């Protein structure tokens, strides 16, 4: 039995959630996957997971063994990268993830310029609005917005973004400019789901934090839609500062600056285990200062 191959198959089964899904991922017959798992359990003398009609559940021994398999496979992959020259020249594949809108506005232009400078590096860019697990999904670096939980990951802070309230000059000329959050009771609001509640917006931070009731005339699920509706004069909206900064000057005015919640930090995050491949170090050195400059310029 090829022990490393069996470990790879086991990890694929756990990550995909079933033997059949693992077989599709690695391109092997289902019978082969099932046999390799059975051979591995026979070799170890223990069951690694309990199979049901819908899913697999790791046993206690299975949890420990899968964690060890991931470490071993990562070490082997790192050794192969070193042998192939990945630590002596910037070349190879990079997997990068970022939130959808921020990634399109700021990360994609960086990636395009980076690929031009480094012709021997290829990139897979994943723009998704969820927290991607770097090790489980084989991601090299992630751009994260917001506070970071304690972990073994290494974070490079590149700036911060604010949650701002804005409206069109035409709307303010007709309805007046709110001076405090309480004034929002007399205004029409446009809420983006996921950033604020349609019935209440929060301002300030810590002991000064306050929640004020709002009337959302429109609730949308994208920042672009919220901003377009605000430009059209429907009402006030709350979005992120970089989303407003890319619009031409004069279309929207920001209000209630003194009452904004604490800004969210923006970070480049990577696993940082052992010696960094030159391709990853090259990207971090290229991206970090450019993102800092872009976010500094986005402080509207």
Secondary structure, DSSP 8 states (H G I E B T S, - for coil): --HHHHHHHHHHHHHHSSHHHHHHHHT--HHHHHHHHHHHHHHHTS--EEE-SS-EEE-HHHHHHHHHHHHHHHHHHHHHHHHTTTTTSS-EEEEEEE-HHHIIIIIHHHHHHHHHH-TTEEEEEEE-SS---TTTTT-SEEEEES---SSS-EEEEEEEE-EEEEE-HHHHHHH---SSGGGGGGSEEEEETTTS-SSEEEES-GGG-EEEE-EEEEEESSHHHHHHHHHTTS-EEEEEHHHHHTS-TTS-EEE-GGG----EEEEEEE---SS--HHHHHHHHHHHHHHHHHHHHT--
